[in-house]
Amino acid sequence: MRLNPVFDRCFRTLYGKPCWNTRSGYGSFITLEFGEPHLVVREPRKSTATSKKVRNLFARRLVTIRGDWHFWVYCCNWHVDSHGKLVGDSSSVQAIQKAIEFLDGQALVGASFSFRGCRSVFEFDLGARLTATPFDAESEQWVLDEPAGRVLTLRADKMFNHQPGNTPPDTAVWRPAWSS
C-alpha cells in the first residue's frame, strides 16, 4: 500500500523545527506548536449551548498564541517513548503531563504512517517518539494546521482530507490515505 504523497509534503516542511507550548487539552488531547508564534483572536460570539458555563466562555474574547503549524492529537490512543522506554501516554493526567514536558522543545525529524493499524509515528531529535493509534473505527486521530490555512486530518478509518481550514465539516471531502 502506498501513502498519499500529501503526508510527506506536509510533514517534511516541519522537519528540524522544535515544538513549543506543548499542552494538554480536554481529556487526552494534546497540542504542539511549530514555527513562529502568532496571536489568534476569537471574538465573542453567541452560543446555543444548554450549559451556562459554555455560553459564558463563548461570550468572552479568546486570545491564544499559535505557531505557524498547530498539531492536535486527539480521539486516539497515543504514547511517547524514548529509546524504547515509555515516557508517558494518554492514560492519565500525570502520564500526559510527563509526555508533553518531555516533547516540549524537541524538533520533529521524521513522520511515518502505517496502513496496518492506521498508526502514525512522529520522531524527534532528542529521542522522543510519539505514536498514535485509533481507539475506535472512525474518529479523527490528529489534525495539522498549516501556515497557508490548509488542514491535514487523518481518521481511524484510514481516510484523510487536506482542505482549507474554513471548509464546513459537512462538505469536507474524505479520501483513502493509502492506495494499492
Number of C-alpha atoms within 10 A of each C-alpha: 10 10 16 14 10 14 18 14 10 17 19 14 12 20 17 15 18 19 23 22 18 21 18 19 13 7 13 19 19 21 21 23 25 24 16 13 15 11 10 12 11 12 11 13 12 11 14 9 11 8 9 11 10 12 15 14 14 18 14 13 12 12 11 11 12 20 21 17 23 18 23 21 21 22 21 20 19 26 19 27 19 16 10 10 9 14 22 23 23 22 13 11 14 11 17 25 19 14 26 22 15 19 27 17 20 18 21 24 18 17 19 14 18 15 14 8 13 19 18 19 17 17 21 22 16 15 15 24 24 21 20 25 18 22 13 14 10 14 16 20 27 21 20 22 22 21 13 10 12 17 21 20 20 24 23 21 17 23 17 23 19 20 16 15 15 9 12 8 8 6 7 13 12 15 14 14 22 17 10 5
